[in-house]
């Protein structure tokens, strides 16, 4: 009885795999333009990821800077204040980086430098 069940399950598995293989797209259907389009689509969310990482590490460095300054207040001889100040400055810089990047994009535009130069050179200077 177990031999019959095992045989039927193997046949059903083989039928399922054969049906699945026949219905999927072949791997050779991809060309360079579709691969490039997939890469561009995947990279589109990269600025949001970098902004989130900057905010997260900025907050982390800010908290660590405050803790180092607290350590300096408790024991000034062992922990210099520059350790806390450096962490606070680095945390503030990381927190400000996405805002600066957004301001830079809105000022320069996303079309590239060529479009800006073309629009300046087309101005009639009379």
ROSE-4610 file (N, C-alpha, C; in Angstrom, 1 decimal, always signed):
// ROSE-4610
residu = [X/X/X/X/X/X/X/X/X/X/X/X/X/X/X/X/X/X/X/X/X/X/X/X/X/X/X/X/X/X/X/X/X/X/X/X/X/X/X/X/X/X/X/X/X/X/X/X/X/X/X/X/X/X/X/X/X/X/X/X/X/X/X/X/X/X/X/X/X/X/X/X/X/X/X/X/X/X/X/X/X/X/X/X/X/X/X/X/X/X/X/X/X/X/X/X/X/X/X/X/X/X/X/X/X/X/X/X/X/X/X/X/X/X/X/X/X/X/X/X/X/X/X/X/X/X/X/X/X/X/X/X/X/X/X/X/X/X/X/X/X/X/X/X/X/X/X/X/X/X/X/X/X/X/X/X/X/X/X/X/X/X/X/X/X/X/X/X/X/X/X/X/X/X/X/X/X/X/X/X/X/X/X/X/X/X/X/X/X/X/X/X/X/X/X/X/X/X/X/X/X/X/X/X/X/X/X/X/X/X/X/X/X/X/X/X/X/X/X/X/X/X/X/X/X/X/X/X/X/X/X/X/X/X/X/X/X/X/X/X/X/X/X/X/X/X/X/X/X/X/X/X/X/X/X/X/X/X/X/X/X/X/X/X/X/X/X/X/X/X/X/X/X/X/X/X/X/X/X/X/X/X/X/X/X/X/X/X/X/X/X/X/X/X/X/X/X/X/X/X/X/X/X/X/X/X/X/X/X/X/X/X/X/X/X/X/X/X/X/X/X/X/X/X/X/X/X/X/X/X/X/X/X/X/X/X/X/X/X/X/X/X/X/X/X/X/X/X/X/X/X/X/X/X/X/X/X/X/X/X/X/X/X/X/X/X/X/X/X/X/X/X/X/X/X/X/X/X]
num = [1/1/1/2/2/2/3/3/3/4/4/4/5/5/5/6/6/6/7/7/7/8/8/8/9/9/9/10/10/10/11/11/11/12/12/12/13/13/13/14/14/14/15/15/15/16/16/16/17/17/17/18/18/18/19/19/19/20/20/20/21/21/21/22/22/22/23/23/23/24/24/24/25/25/25/26/26/26/27/27/27/28/28/28/29/29/29/30/30/30/31/31/31/32/32/32/33/33/33/34/34/34/35/35/35/36/36/36/37/37/37/38/38/38/39/39/39/40/40/40/41/41/41/42/42/42/43/43/43/44/44/44/45/45/45/46/46/46/47/47/47/48/48/48/49/49/49/50/50/50/51/51/51/52/52/52/53/53/53/54/54/54/55/55/55/56/56/56/57/57/57/58/58/58/59/59/59/60/60/60/61/61/61/62/62/62/63/63/63/64/64/64/65/65/65/66/66/66/67/67/67/68/68/68/69/69/69/70/70/70/71/71/71/72/72/72/73/73/73/74/74/74/75/75/75/76/76/76/77/77/77/78/78/78/79/79/79/80/80/80/81/81/81/82/82/82/83/83/83/84/84/84/85/85/85/86/86/86/87/87/87/88/88/88/89/89/89/90/90/90/91/91/91/92/92/92/93/93/93/94/94/94/95/95/95/96/96/96/97/97/97/98/98/98/99/99/99/100/100/100/101/101/101/102/102/102/103/103/103/104/104/104/105/105/105/106/106/106/107/107/107/108/108/108/109/109/109/110/110/110/111/111/111/112/112/112/113/113/113/114/114/114/115/115/115/116/116/116/117/117/117/118/118/118/119/119/119/120/120/120/121/121/121/122/122/122/123/123/123/124/124/124/125/125/125/126/126/126]
x = [+0.8/+0.0/+0.9/+1.9/+2.8/+3.6/+3.8/+4.5/+3.6/+2.3/+1.4/+1.2/+1.2/+1.1/+2.3/+3.5/+4.7/+4.8/+4.4/+4.4/+3.5/+2.3/+1.3/+1.8/+2.4/+2.9/+4.1/+4.9/+6.0/+5.4/+4.4/+3.7/+3.1/+2.4/+1.8/+2.8/+3.9/+5.0/+5.6/+5.8/+6.4/+5.4/+4.1/+3.1/+3.1/+3.2/+3.2/+4.4/+5.6/+6.8/+6.8/+6.3/+6.2/+5.2/+4.1/+3.2/+3.7/+4.4/+5.0/+6.1/+6.9/+8.0/+7.4/+6.3/+5.7/+5.0/+4.6/+3.9/+4.7/+6.0/+6.8/+7.5/+7.9/+8.7/+10.1/+10.6/+11.9/+13.0/+14.1/+15.1/+15.8/+15.8/+16.5/+15.6/+14.4/+13.6/+14.1/+15.0/+15.5/+16.5/+16.5/+17.6/+18.2/+19.1/+19.8/+18.9/+18.0/+17.1/+16.2/+15.7/+14.8/+15.6/+16.9/+17.7/+18.1/+18.4/+18.7/+17.5/+16.3/+15.1/+14.8/+15.1/+15.0/+15.9/+17.2/+18.2/+17.7/+17.2/+16.8/+15.6/+14.7/+13.5/+14.0/+15.0/+15.5/+16.2/+16.9/+17.7/+16.8/+15.6/+14.7/+14.4/+14.5/+14.2/+15.5/+16.6/+17.9/+18.0/+17.6/+17.6/+16.8/+15.7/+14.9/+15.6/+16.3/+17.0/+18.2/+18.9/+20.0/+19.6/+18.4/+17.9/+17.6/+16.9/+16.6/+17.8/+18.8/+20.1/+20.7/+20.7/+21.3/+20.6/+19.2/+18.5/+18.7/+18.8/+19.0/+20.3/+21.4/+22.7/+23.0/+22.3/+22.4/+21.8/+20.6/+20.0/+20.9/+21.5/+22.3/+23.6/+24.2/+25.4/+25.1/+23.9/+23.5/+23.3/+22.7/+22.5/+23.8/+24.7/+26.0/+26.8/+26.7/+27.4/+26.9/+25.6/+25.0/+25.5/+25.6/+26.1/+27.6/+28.4/+29.8/+30.0/+29.1/+29.2/+28.8/+27.8/+27.4/+28.6/+29.3/+30.5/+31.5/+31.7/+32.7/+32.3/+31.0/+30.6/+30.8/+30.6/+30.8/+32.2/+33.1/+34.5/+35.3/+35.6/+36.3/+37.7/+38.3/+39.7/+39.8/+38.8/+38.9/+38.3/+37.2/+36.6/+36.7/+37.4/+37.5/+36.2/+35.9/+34.6/+34.6/+35.8/+35.9/+35.2/+35.2/+34.6/+33.1/+32.5/+31.0/+30.7/+31.6/+31.3/+31.5/+32.4/+32.6/+31.4/+30.9/+29.7/+28.5/+28.3/+27.2/+27.3/+28.5/+28.6/+28.4/+28.9/+28.7/+27.2/+26.6/+25.1/+24.3/+24.7/+24.0/+24.2/+25.4/+25.7/+24.9/+24.8/+24.0/+22.5/+22.0/+20.6/+20.3/+21.3/+21.1/+21.4/+22.0/+22.4/+21.2/+20.2/+19.0/+18.4/+18.3/+17.7/+18.6/+19.9/+20.8/+20.8/+20.7/+20.6/+19.3/+18.2/+16.9/+17.0/+17.6/+17.8/+18.6/+19.7/+20.6/+19.8/+19.0/+18.2/+17.2/+16.6/+15.6/+16.2/+17.4/+18.2/+18.7/+19.4/+20.1/+19.1/+18.1/+17.2/+17.7/+16.9/+17.2/+17.5/+17.4/+17.7/+19.1/+20.0/+21.4/+21.9/+23.3/+23.9/+23.7/+23.6/+23.5/+22.2/+21.1/+19.9/+20.0/+20.7/+20.9/+21.8/+22.8/+23.7/+23.0/+22.2/+21.5/+20.5/+19.8/+18.8/+19.5/+20.7/+21.4/+22.0/+22.5/+23.0/+22.0/+20.7/+19.7/+19.1/+19.5/+19.0/+19.6/+18.8/+19.2/+19.8/+21.1/+21.8/+21.9/+20.9/+21.0/+21.1]
y = [-1.2/+0.0/+1.3/+1.3/+2.5/+2.6/+1.5/+1.5/+2.2/+1.9/+2.5/+4.0/+4.4/+5.8/+6.6/+6.0/+6.6/+6.7/+5.7/+5.8/+6.8/+7.0/+8.0/+9.4/+9.5/+10.9/+11.3/+10.4/+10.7/+11.1/+10.4/+10.7/+12.1/+12.4/+13.7/+14.8/+14.6/+15.5/+15.8/+14.8/+14.9/+15.7/+15.4/+16.1/+17.6/+17.9/+19.3/+20.0/+19.4/+20.1/+20.3/+19.3/+19.4/+20.5/+20.6/+21.7/+23.1/+23.1/+24.4/+24.9/+24.0/+24.3/+24.8/+24.2/+24.6/+25.9/+26.4/+27.7/+28.8/+28.7/+29.8/+30.4/+31.6/+32.3/+31.7/+31.5/+30.9/+32.0/+31.5/+32.4/+33.2/+32.7/+33.4/+34.5/+34.8/+35.9/+37.2/+37.3/+38.5/+39.1/+40.3/+41.0/+42.1/+42.8/+43.8/+45.0/+45.4/+46.5/+46.1/+44.9/+44.6/+44.4/+44.0/+43.9/+45.3/+46.2/+47.6/+48.3/+48.0/+48.5/+48.0/+46.8/+46.2/+46.9/+47.1/+47.8/+49.2/+49.9/+51.3/+51.3/+50.4/+50.3/+50.0/+49.1/+48.8/+49.9/+50.7/+51.8/+53.0/+53.0/+54.2/+54.4/+53.4/+53.6/+53.8/+53.9/+54.0/+55.3/+56.5/+57.7/+57.7/+57.1/+56.9/+56.1/+55.0/+54.2/+54.9/+55.7/+56.4/+57.5/+58.1/+59.1/+58.5/+57.3/+56.6/+56.2/+55.8/+55.4/+56.6/+57.8/+59.0/+59.4/+59.4/+59.8/+58.9/+57.6/+56.6/+56.7/+56.8/+57.0/+58.3/+59.4/+60.7/+60.7/+60.1/+60.0/+59.2/+58.1/+57.2/+58.0/+58.7/+59.5/+60.6/+61.2/+62.3/+61.7/+60.6/+60.0/+59.6/+59.0/+58.6/+59.8/+60.9/+62.2/+62.7/+62.7/+63.1/+62.2/+60.9/+60.0/+60.3/+60.6/+60.9/+62.2/+63.2/+64.4/+64.2/+63.4/+63.0/+62.3/+61.4/+60.8/+61.8/+62.8/+63.9/+64.7/+64.9/+65.7/+64.9/+63.6/+62.7/+62.5/+62.4/+62.1/+62.8/+64.1/+64.9/+64.5/+63.8/+63.4/+62.2/+61.4/+60.2/+60.3/+61.1/+61.3/+62.7/+63.0/+64.4/+64.8/+66.1/+66.6/+66.5/+66.5/+66.4/+65.2/+64.1/+62.8/+63.0/+63.7/+63.9/+64.9/+66.0/+67.0/+66.5/+65.7/+65.1/+64.2/+63.5/+62.6/+63.5/+64.5/+65.4/+66.1/+66.6/+67.2/+66.2/+65.0/+64.0/+63.7/+63.5/+63.2/+64.3/+65.6/+66.7/+66.8/+66.5/+66.5/+65.4/+64.2/+63.1/+63.4/+64.1/+64.5/+65.6/+66.4/+67.5/+67.1/+65.9/+65.5/+65.3/+64.6/+64.5/+65.8/+66.7/+68.0/+68.8/+68.7/+69.4/+68.8/+67.5/+66.8/+67.2/+67.3/+67.7/+69.1/+70.0/+71.4/+71.5/+70.7/+70.6/+70.1/+69.1/+68.6/+69.6/+70.3/+71.3/+72.5/+72.9/+74.0/+73.7/+72.5/+72.2/+71.5/+70.8/+70.0/+68.6/+67.8/+66.4/+66.1/+67.1/+66.9/+66.9/+67.3/+67.3/+68.7/+68.8/+70.1/+70.5/+69.6/+70.0/+70.8/+70.5/+71.3/+72.7/+72.8/+74.1/+75.0/+74.4/+75.2/+75.6/+74.7/+75.0/+76.1/+76.1/+77.2/+78.5/+78.5/+79.8/+80.3/+79.4/+79.9/+80.3/+80.0/+80.4/+81.7/+82.3/+83.7/+84.7/+85.6/+86.6/+87.8/+88.0/+89.0/+90.3/+91.1/+92.4/+93.6]
z = [+0.0/+0.0/+0.0/+0.8/+0.8/-0.5/-1.1/-2.4/-3.5/-3.4/-4.4/-4.1/-2.9/-2.5/-2.9/-2.7/-3.1/-4.6/-5.4/-6.8/-7.3/-6.8/-7.2/-6.9/-5.7/-5.3/-6.2/-6.7/-7.6/-9.0/-9.4/-10.7/-10.6/-9.5/-9.4/-9.3/-8.6/-8.5/-9.9/-10.7/-12.0/-12.9/-12.8/-13.6/-13.2/-11.9/-11.5/-12.0/-11.9/-12.3/-13.8/-14.6/-16.0/-16.4/-15.7/-16.0/-15.7/-14.6/-14.2/-15.2/-15.6/-16.5/-17.9/-18.3/-19.6/-19.5/-18.4/-18.3/-18.0/-17.5/-17.2/-18.4/-18.3/-19.4/-19.4/-20.6/-20.7/-20.3/-19.8/-19.3/-20.4/-21.6/-22.7/-23.2/-22.7/-23.2/-22.7/-21.7/-21.3/-22.2/-22.5/-23.3/-22.4/-23.0/-22.3/-21.8/-22.7/-22.3/-21.1/-21.1/-20.0/-18.7/-18.8/-17.6/-17.1/-18.0/-17.6/-17.0/-17.6/-17.0/-15.6/-15.3/-14.0/-13.0/-13.5/-12.6/-12.3/-13.3/-13.0/-12.1/-12.2/-11.3/-9.9/-9.8/-8.4/-7.8/-8.5/-8.0/-7.6/-8.1/-7.9/-6.4/-5.6/-4.2/-3.3/-4.0/-3.3/-2.5/-3.0/-2.2/-0.9/-0.9/+0.3/+1.3/+0.8/+1.8/+2.4/+1.5/+2.1/+3.1/+2.8/+3.7/+5.0/+5.0/+6.2/+7.0/+6.3/+7.0/+7.6/+6.9/+7.5/+8.7/+8.7/+9.9/+11.0/+10.7/+11.8/+12.5/+11.6/+12.2/+12.8/+12.3/+12.9/+14.3/+14.5/+15.8/+16.7/+16.2/+17.0/+17.5/+16.6/+17.0/+17.9/+17.7/+18.7/+20.1/+20.2/+21.5/+22.1/+21.3/+21.8/+22.2/+21.5/+21.9/+23.2/+23.4/+24.7/+25.8/+25.6/+26.6/+26.9/+25.9/+26.1/+26.9/+26.6/+27.4/+28.8/+29.0/+30.4/+31.1/+30.4/+31.0/+31.3/+30.5/+30.7/+32.0/+32.2/+33.3/+34.6/+34.5/+35.7/+36.0/+35.0/+35.2/+34.1/+34.3/+33.3/+33.0/+33.9/+33.7/+32.8/+32.7/+31.9/+30.5/+30.4/+29.1/+28.7/+27.6/+27.1/+26.5/+26.5/+26.0/+24.4/+23.8/+22.3/+21.8/+22.5/+22.0/+21.9/+22.8/+22.7/+21.7/+21.6/+20.6/+19.2/+18.9/+17.6/+17.2/+18.2/+17.9/+17.6/+18.4/+18.2/+16.8/+16.4/+15.1/+14.0/+14.1/+13.0/+13.0/+14.1/+14.1/+13.5/+13.8/+13.2/+11.7/+11.2/+9.8/+9.1/+9.7/+9.1/+9.1/+10.1/+10.1/+9.0/+8.8/+7.8/+6.4/+6.2/+4.8/+3.9/+4.3/+3.3/+3.0/+3.9/+3.6/+2.6/+2.8/+1.9/+0.5/+0.5/-0.8/-1.5/-0.8/-1.4/-1.9/-1.2/-1.6/-2.8/-2.9/-4.0/-5.3/-5.1/-6.3/-6.8/-5.8/-6.3/-6.9/-6.5/-7.1/-8.4/-8.5/-9.8/-10.7/-10.2/-11.1/-11.3/-11.7/-12.0/-13.4/-14.3/-15.7/-16.0/-15.1/-15.4/-15.7/-15.8/-16.0/-17.4/-18.3/-19.8/-20.0/-19.4/-19.6/-19.0/-17.9/-17.3/-18.2/-18.7/-19.6/-20.9/-21.4/-22.6/-22.4/-21.2/-21.0/-20.7/-20.2/-19.9/-21.3/-22.1/-23.4/-24.4/-24.1/-25.1/-24.7/-23.6/-23.2/-24.1/-24.6/-25.5/-24.7/-24.8/-24.0/-24.9/-24.9/-25.7/-24.9]
